[in-house]
Amino acid sequence: MKFIYLCLFIFSSTNFGYSQTYNTPKDSLQNLLDSHLLRDSVRVNALIDIQNYFLIDEHKKGLNYIHEAIEIANEINYENGYGFSLTALGAYFLRQGENDSALVYTLKAIDQFESTNENQNIFAAFNNLALIYKNSGQFDEAISTYKTMLEKLEGRPLSPSFVIVYFNIASIYEAQQNWVDYETWITKVIETAEQLNFQ
């Protein structure tokens, strides 16, 4: 399970992060939330980004941040913020092992992003969806989801996000003890990581 959470976190904090505050330290985000009480997109982004710091402990506190972000995003019609919030809520349930709820909110997030042609942050939601399928033993659906991500990433410069997708696909084949396909994808991981100097 730790591997799954790690991949989820890494993917959401690489090139496809939630917002402009996604790489901000926890204390700075908390100071922003304490001082910036205006219910706007800045607060929504900070709420979503700070909840990432509660992946292991204080789940309920993280959940409260997500609910506030959803509420504000709906109030101000911040469509991408609503998508960020649904993605975070799906990830929350994924971390709790509640795959049915995780699936509901993750699919809602994907629908939200697709409705606004948001083709950047949607990848965190797709990653969650693939992890949900993997956790449920629906390996073919998980691989299909990752391949959909790769199709959408086609033509973009190589980044660590590609390495993570390749690694997650390899891990699915490993879980199935399909060593032929595992070797193909883990080789892509190694080669791409070396190309990018991604330690």
CORZIFEN-V498772 format. One record per backbone hydrogen bond with DSSP energy under -0.5 kcal/mol. NH is the residue of the N-H (numbers start at 1). CO is the residue of the C=O. If there is no record, write none. Layout:
NH;CO  NH;CO
This chain:
5;1  6;2  7;3  8;4  9;5  10;6  11;7  12;8  13;9  13;10  14;11  16;11  17;14  18;12  22;19  24;21  29;25  30;26  31;27  32;28  33;29  34;30  35;31  36;32  37;35  40;38  44;40  45;41  46;42  47;43  48;44  49;45  50;46  51;47  52;48  52;49  53;50  54;51  55;52  62;58  63;59  64;60  65;61  66;62  67;63  68;64  69;65  70;66  71;67  72;68  73;69  74;70  75;71  76;72  77;73  77;74  78;73  79;77  82;78  83;79  84;80  85;81  86;82  87;83  88;84  89;85  90;86  91;87  92;88  93;89  94;90  95;91  96;92  97;94  98;93  99;97  102;98  103;99  104;100  105;101  106;102  107;103  108;104  109;105  110;106  111;107  112;108  113;109  114;110  115;111  116;112  116;113  117;114  118;113  119;117  123;120  124;121  125;121  126;122  127;123  128;124  129;125  130;126  131;127  132;128  133;129  134;130  135;131  136;132  137;134  138;133  139;137  142;138  143;139  144;140  145;141  146;142  147;143  148;144  149;145  150;146  151;147  152;148  153;149  154;150  154;151  156;153  162;159  163;159  164;160  165;161  166;162  167;163  168;164  169;165  170;166  171;167  172;168  173;169  174;170  175;171  176;172  177;174  178;173  179;177  182;178  183;179  184;180  185;181  186;182  187;183  188;184  189;185  190;186  191;187  192;188  193;189  194;190  195;191  196;192  197;193  198;193  199;197
